[in-house]
């Protein structure tokens, strides 16, 4: 246990290390489920603690976008952009580099979506923090679209973080094997499910609800999902290396 505590402290420093040296092989349980479980569960409990300081830390009254959970989401998306960028290399196939470039662009758009394209910052400085609900702030939270966006994300997570890792021993095709994550990521997905249910069920027991985040329990799910995506992308870029030979479409990945 002392080793995990030490590793937790050390990892906080490594988050600032742009070499991204995560020792997933040596500490898989810490990275894949202990760290996200402890951190995000703590955030959920803070949010329902009834202690104003802790609740405002998670989501302040002026706007939840300025809270710890929302801003950690931005940190994780920024890391996803960075890792995608690191996936581009001169010794890789052009198609593979284009793929990582498009992925980086996708996460840049996701970052802009999360900050409402800067609208809530403008409102904070020029409109006394009053949120204008009459304007379109982003795409993914629009009525009629949010449900389908969430269903697509959940379906993709089940496929990539559960089905493919568990099926990897039976997959012989090297191209597909390359995209099969370590089976430990299944534990990460179980953490996601636990966090989802915890955030949804606590209000039903009449525990203290943070008015600033009322009805937005999915913010804790999103933070966990971004972390899982980061683990997956980190594995692809830093552990598996290149997929294709530089000047051909021959698969060189060992999976």
HUQUIBEL-V685219 format. One record per residue. N is the residue number from 0. RES is the residue in three letters. PSI is psi as a letter, one per 40 degrees, with the letter a starting at -180 (NA if undefined). NEAR is the number of other C-alpha atoms within 12 Angstrom. Layout:
BEGIN
n=[N:N]
res=[RES:RES]
psi=[PSI:PSI]
near=[NEAR:NEAR]
END
This chain:
BEGIN
n=[0:1:2:3:4:5:6:7:8:9:10:11:12:13:14:15:16:17:18:19:20:21:22:23:24:25:26:27:28:29:30:31:32:33:34:35:36:37:38:39:40:41:42:43:44:45:46:47:48:49:50:51:52:53:54:55:56:57:58:59:60:61:62:63:64:65:66:67:68:69:70:71:72:73:74:75:76:77:78:79:80:81:82:83:84:85:86:87:88:89:90:91:92:93:94:95:96:97:98:99:100:101:102:103:104:105:106:107:108:109:110:111:112:113:114:115:116:117:118:119:120:121:122:123:124:125:126:127:128:129:130:131:132:133:134:135:136:137:138:139:140:141:142:143:144:145:146:147:148:149:150:151:152:153:154:155:156:157:158:159:160:161:162:163:164:165:166:167:168:169:170:171:172:173:174:175:176:177:178:179:180:181:182:183:184:185:186:187:188:189:190:191:192:193:194:195:196:197:198:199:200:201:202:203:204:205:206:207:208:209:210:211:212:213:214:215:216:217:218:219:220:221:222:223:224:225:226:227:228:229:230:231:232:233:234:235:236:237:238:239:240:241:242:243:244:245:246:247:248:249:250:251:252:253:254]
res=[UNK:UNK:UNK:UNK:UNK:UNK:UNK:UNK:UNK:UNK:UNK:UNK:UNK:UNK:UNK:UNK:UNK:UNK:UNK:UNK:UNK:UNK:UNK:UNK:UNK:UNK:UNK:UNK:UNK:UNK:UNK:UNK:UNK:UNK:UNK:UNK:UNK:UNK:UNK:UNK:UNK:UNK:UNK:UNK:UNK:UNK:UNK:UNK:UNK:UNK:UNK:UNK:UNK:UNK:UNK:UNK:UNK:UNK:UNK:UNK:UNK:UNK:UNK:UNK:UNK:UNK:UNK:UNK:UNK:UNK:UNK:UNK:UNK:UNK:UNK:UNK:UNK:UNK:UNK:UNK:UNK:UNK:UNK:UNK:UNK:UNK:UNK:UNK:UNK:UNK:UNK:UNK:UNK:UNK:UNK:UNK:UNK:UNK:UNK:UNK:UNK:UNK:UNK:UNK:UNK:UNK:UNK:UNK:UNK:UNK:UNK:UNK:UNK:UNK:UNK:UNK:UNK:UNK:UNK:UNK:UNK:UNK:UNK:UNK:UNK:UNK:UNK:UNK:UNK:UNK:UNK:UNK:UNK:UNK:UNK:UNK:UNK:UNK:UNK:UNK:UNK:UNK:UNK:UNK:UNK:UNK:UNK:UNK:UNK:UNK:UNK:UNK:UNK:UNK:UNK:UNK:UNK:UNK:UNK:UNK:UNK:UNK:UNK:UNK:UNK:UNK:UNK:UNK:UNK:UNK:UNK:UNK:UNK:UNK:UNK:UNK:UNK:UNK:UNK:UNK:UNK:UNK:UNK:UNK:UNK:UNK:UNK:UNK:UNK:UNK:UNK:UNK:UNK:UNK:UNK:UNK:UNK:UNK:UNK:UNK:UNK:UNK:UNK:UNK:UNK:UNK:UNK:UNK:UNK:UNK:UNK:UNK:UNK:UNK:UNK:UNK:UNK:UNK:UNK:UNK:UNK:UNK:UNK:UNK:UNK:UNK:UNK:UNK:UNK:UNK:UNK:UNK:UNK:UNK:UNK:UNK:UNK:UNK:UNK:UNK:UNK:UNK:UNK:UNK:UNK:UNK:UNK:UNK:UNK:UNK:UNK:UNK:UNK:UNK:UNK]
psi=[d:d:d:d:d:d:d:d:d:d:d:d:d:d:d:e:h:e:e:f:g:h:g:d:d:d:f:d:d:d:d:d:d:d:d:d:d:d:d:d:d:d:d:d:d:d:d:e:d:e:h:d:d:d:d:d:d:d:h:i:d:d:h:d:e:e:i:d:d:d:d:d:d:d:d:d:d:d:d:d:d:d:d:d:d:e:e:h:i:e:e:i:i:d:d:d:d:d:d:d:d:d:d:d:d:d:d:d:d:d:d:d:d:d:e:f:f:e:d:d:d:d:d:d:d:e:f:f:e:h:h:h:e:e:i:h:d:i:d:e:e:i:h:e:d:d:d:d:d:d:d:d:d:d:d:d:d:d:d:d:e:c:d:d:d:d:e:d:d:e:h:d:h:d:d:d:d:d:e:h:i:i:e:d:e:d:d:d:d:d:d:d:d:d:d:d:d:d:d:d:d:d:d:e:e:f:i:h:h:h:d:d:e:h:e:f:e:e:d:d:d:d:d:d:d:d:d:d:d:d:d:d:d:d:d:d:d:d:d:d:a:i:d:i:i:d:f:i:f:h:h:e:i:e:NA]
near=[11:8:13:19:16:14:24:24:15:17:23:16:16:16:18:14:14:15:17:26:23:29:22:24:16:14:22:24:26:30:32:38:32:26:29:37:34:24:25:38:31:24:34:44:30:30:40:36:24:19:17:20:17:25:30:29:32:39:35:26:23:23:31:34:34:28:28:30:40:35:26:31:36:31:26:32:37:30:32:39:32:29:34:35:29:27:35:29:24:16:17:28:25:22:24:31:27:19:23:30:24:19:26:27:22:21:31:26:23:27:29:24:26:36:31:28:19:18:26:30:24:18:23:19:14:13:14:14:20:19:24:19:14:8:13:17:24:23:22:25:22:19:13:11:14:16:16:16:17:21:14:15:21:22:15:18:30:25:22:31:37:28:24:26:30:22:22:25:18:14:18:14:18:21:22:22:27:31:33:35:39:36:29:30:40:31:30:41:37:27:34:39:28:25:34:28:20:28:35:26:20:26:24:14:12:13:20:23:32:36:23:26:35:24:18:25:35:30:37:43:37:34:35:41:39:38:36:41:36:36:41:37:39:35:35:31:34:26:27:25:28:35:37:26:21:20:16:14:17:18:23:22:25:21:27]
END
